[in-house]
Amino acid sequence: MSHKTIYYSIIASLSGFLFGFDTVVISGANLPIKELWKNSEWFHGLTIMSVALWGTLLGAVLGSIPCDRIGRKNTLFWIGVLYFVSAIGTALATDPYIFSVYRFLGGLAIGTATIAAPTYITEIAPYQYRGKLVGLFQINIVVGILAAYLSNYFLTGVGGSNDWRFMLGVEAIPALLFLVLVSFIPESPRWLIINKNQVEKGLAILTRIFDGGSSSPRQILQNIETEQLDSESGQSSGRKAKYAFSLAFFMAFFNQVSGINFVLYYAPEIMEKAGFATEESLLGTVFIGGTNLIFTIWGISLIDKMGRKHLMLIGSFGYLLSLSMISYGFYTLSSPGFSLIGFLLFIAAHAVGQGSVLWVFVAEIFPNRLRAKGQSFGAGIHWGMAAIITLVGPYLIASIPVWQIFALFLCGMGIQFLWVIFLMPETKGIPLETMRLQSQLHK
């Protein structure tokens, strides 16, 4: 694997850092903004907490359009622009309506990033290392989450009642850096060949980033041409495409039924419900972010060795154990330390399983001609579920016992465990253009 492939993958994956930072930085601003603008629980959940997720949903659903029309690289550049504008705008907002507009723009960037970055990396990665390279996107997400938690913690007290403005505005710095770096990466060679018919240009990029292995740039080009011929001749059946879409649906659906975004968005508030003081709850989120990073790195290091399905089995078992602990802890009013252990185990299970596998699996199961659309479909399901769960979060926390919320997530993960065992295929070590031809993918 060439150094250029790694370098370009790292730069594209930095959009994941901004994704993670932007997603959870609101957790530190949640309670101060609630005190400042004194809105109802429903209004606060809609305009402050979940509005970015509705933008994310729109970005995910429509993200395949710019990816296919202007290219993966140019889409990543405009994602950086949206992150930068959102950071500045939310930091300077004077009312919840202006705030919501800029949070929505940040959400558009996140949703589109979940299409553009995994697609770009998938299309430049050697198949033997595809899991690790696409996994860089997820690693950057959790690094961004940890950075946001640390930033929120250390910026507490810096600006008094305006702490939240600093928390949100600091994101402009990495957004600007990303804009500069992404300007210098090449376009996806597969996009140039398939979408623009610029075969020689695409082949030149493949040659530049390729340094040997079981396939050559010419072999990749031949595989692409074979795939296109199969599609044109009708050998690529609608049944196989529907199966790939169903896999993307369930993977994305179960990701959010776990409750991961509920925990990440409302971590400080949930920690206070568990018995932590306000400052302790913010510190607890730092432990959550650190655990997320450590176990994501572990999961990504194993994804091309153990495979996607085995990691999902490990994660599913961890979900069942941790969510049982959390539900029991809140039901019996156990010590805050017991609840924290449950949360850390939950985050570890997510990081090893869904966190490491989701974006890799969804990006690789579709043929080239459908990759952006398939990624958009999976991300749309993911973010639609996330938006709904985050919208009703304040109402749920205020209306029903917390243990019942986590018991619902526990039931969902029991169903996921069965889905992984009986219906999820293994996809490691299969070249992109032959992925759809493997019989194991359609069993």
URPECOR-V915901 format. One record per residue. N is the residue number from 1. D_FIRST is the distance of its C-alpha to the first C-alpha in whole Angstrom. Layout:
BEGIN
[[N,D_FIRST] [N,D_FIRST]]
END
This chain:
BEGIN
[[1,0] [2,4] [3,7] [4,9] [5,7] [6,8] [7,11] [8,12] [9,12] [10,14] [11,16] [12,17] [13,17] [14,20] [15,22] [16,22] [17,23] [18,26] [19,27] [20,27] [21,29] [22,32] [23,32] [24,34] [25,35] [26,38] [27,39] [28,40] [29,42] [30,44] [31,47] [32,48] [33,48] [34,50] [35,52] [36,52] [37,53] [38,54] [39,53] [40,54] [41,51] [42,50] [43,50] [44,48] [45,46] [46,46] [47,45] [48,44] [49,42] [50,40] [51,41] [52,37] [53,36] [54,38] [55,36] [56,33] [57,34] [58,35] [59,32] [60,30] [61,33] [62,32] [63,29] [64,28] [65,30] [66,29] [67,25] [68,26] [69,29] [70,27] [71,24] [72,21] [73,21] [74,25] [75,25] [76,23] [77,25] [78,28] [79,27] [80,27] [81,31] [82,32] [83,31] [84,33] [85,36] [86,36] [87,36] [88,39] [89,41] [90,41] [91,42] [92,45] [93,46] [94,50] [95,50] [96,48] [97,48] [98,46] [99,44] [100,43] [101,42] [102,40] [103,38] [104,38] [105,36] [106,34] [107,34] [108,33] [109,30] [110,29] [111,29] [112,27] [113,24] [114,24] [115,24] [116,22] [117,19] [118,18] [119,18] [120,16] [121,13] [122,14] [123,14] [124,11] [125,8] [126,7] [127,10] [128,9] [129,8] [130,10] [131,13] [132,12] [133,10] [134,14] [135,15] [136,15] [137,18] [138,20] [139,19] [140,20] [141,23] [142,25] [143,24] [144,26] [145,29] [146,29] [147,29] [148,32] [149,34] [150,34] [151,35] [152,38] [153,39] [154,39] [155,41] [156,43] [157,47] [158,45] [159,47] [160,50] [161,50] [162,47] [163,45] [164,43] [165,43] [166,41] [167,38] [168,38] [169,38] [170,35] [171,32] [172,33] [173,31] [174,28] [175,28] [176,29] [177,26] [178,24] [179,26] [180,25] [181,21] [182,21] [183,23] [184,20] [185,17] [186,17] [187,18] [188,16] [189,16] [190,17] [191,20] [192,21] [193,21] [194,23] [195,25] [196,26] [197,26] [198,24] [199,22] [200,22] [201,20] [202,18] [203,17] [204,16] [205,14] [206,12] [207,12] [208,11] [209,8] [210,7] [211,6] [212,7] [213,8] [214,11] [215,11] [216,12] [217,13] [218,16] [219,16] [220,15] [221,18] [222,20] [223,19] [224,20] [225,23] [226,24] [227,24] [228,26] [229,29] [230,29] [231,30] [232,32] [233,34] [234,34] [235,32] [236,30] [237,33] [238,34] [239,34] [240,31] [241,30] [242,33] [243,31] [244,28] [245,30] [246,32] [247,29] [248,28] [249,32] [250,32] [251,29] [252,30] [253,33] [254,33] [255,31] [256,34] [257,36] [258,35] [259,37] [260,33] [261,34] [262,38] [263,37] [264,35] [265,37] [266,40] [267,39] [268,42] [269,45] [270,44] [271,44] [272,47] [273,48] [274,47] [275,49] [276,47] [277,49] [278,47] [279,45] [280,44] [281,43] [282,41] [283,40] [284,39] [285,36] [286,34] [287,34] [288,33] [289,30] [290,29] [291,29] [292,27] [293,24] [294,24] [295,24] [296,22] [297,19] [298,20] [299,20] [300,17] [301,16] [302,17] [303,17] [304,14] [305,16] [306,20] [307,19] [308,21] [309,24] [310,25] [311,24] [312,26] [313,29] [314,29] [315,29] [316,32] [317,34] [318,33] [319,34] [320,38] [321,38] [322,38] [323,40] [324,42] [325,43] [326,43] [327,45] [328,47] [329,47] [330,48] [331,51] [332,52] [333,52] [334,50] [335,49] [336,47] [337,44] [338,44] [339,43] [340,40] [341,39] [342,39] [343,37] [344,35] [345,34] [346,34] [347,31] [348,29] [349,30] [350,29] [351,25] [352,24] [353,25] [354,26] [355,24] [356,21] [357,21] [358,23] [359,21] [360,18] [361,20] [362,23] [363,20] [364,18] [365,22] [366,23] [367,23] [368,21] [369,25] [370,26] [371,23] [372,24] [373,28] [374,27] [375,25] [376,28] [377,30] [378,28] [379,28] [380,32] [381,33] [382,31] [383,33] [384,36] [385,37] [386,36] [387,38] [388,41] [389,40] [390,40] [391,43] [392,45] [393,44] [394,47] [395,50] [396,48] [397,48] [398,52] [399,53] [400,52] [401,51] [402,48] [403,48] [404,48] [405,45] [406,43] [407,45] [408,44] [409,40] [410,40] [411,42] [412,39] [413,37] [414,39] [415,38] [416,34] [417,34] [418,36] [419,34] [420,31] [421,32] [422,34] [423,32] [424,28] [425,26] [426,23] [427,20] [428,17] [429,14] [430,16] [431,15] [432,16] [433,19] [434,20] [435,20] [436,24] [437,25] [438,24] [439,28] [440,27] [441,26] [442,30] [443,32]]
END
